[in-house]
Amino acid sequence: MEEIKQGIAKRLKELFPAVSVYTEQVEQGFTKPAFFVRQTEGAQKHGMNRRYIRTGTFDIAYFPVPGSPQLIRDCETVRDTLYEQLELIPWEGQPYRGSGMRYTLTDNVLHFYVSFEVHMIRPKGVVPTMRNLVQEEHIRHD
């Protein structure tokens, strides 16, 4: 899921080049406007054989410039852009599809949530080969 988080951060930097994007905890006093990307939920389901489906939900928090007269409108514009642009996140040649998109606006901070599913195949474990089998035949005479 770290790859997807980095893909989201990269996409945000492309869409909003003038806005700082953070993926780690930042001290107080960071420069606004800013995005914070973090994974809030995760789950894994076992499929057939060695197949697994890993799901992660990400919170993309947008902190607008405080005191701006267009603060709410700014959040709405960012929200609409995220709805349109986070449907597919390319990362290392692999597209990841976002789903379950939703948002909340709390204390003048936009929280945009999006989930991604990653299909994984675990590598085969090393299985010891069979040793030599010695087979003997006997004919019974009755």
PEDA-V895427 format. One record per backbone hydrogen bond with DSSP energy under -1.0 kcal/mol. CO is the residue of the C=O (numbers start at 1). NH is the residue of the N-H. Records with the same first field share a line. If there is no record, write none. Layout:
BEGIN
CO=NH, NH
END
This chain:
BEGIN
1=5
2=6
3=7
4=8
5=9
6=10
7=11
8=12
9=13
10=14
11=15
12=16
16=19
20=35
22=37
33=20
34=63
35=22
36=61
38=59
41=57
43=55
45=53
48=51
50=122
51=47
52=120
53=45
54=118
55=43
56=116
57=40, 41
58=114
59=38
60=112
61=36
62=110
63=34
65=68
68=71
70=74
71=75
72=76
73=77
74=78
75=79
76=80
77=81
78=82
79=83
80=84
81=85
82=86
87=98
89=96
91=94
94=91
96=89
99=115
102=113
104=111
106=109
109=106
110=62
111=104
112=60
113=102
114=58
115=99
116=56
118=54
120=52
END
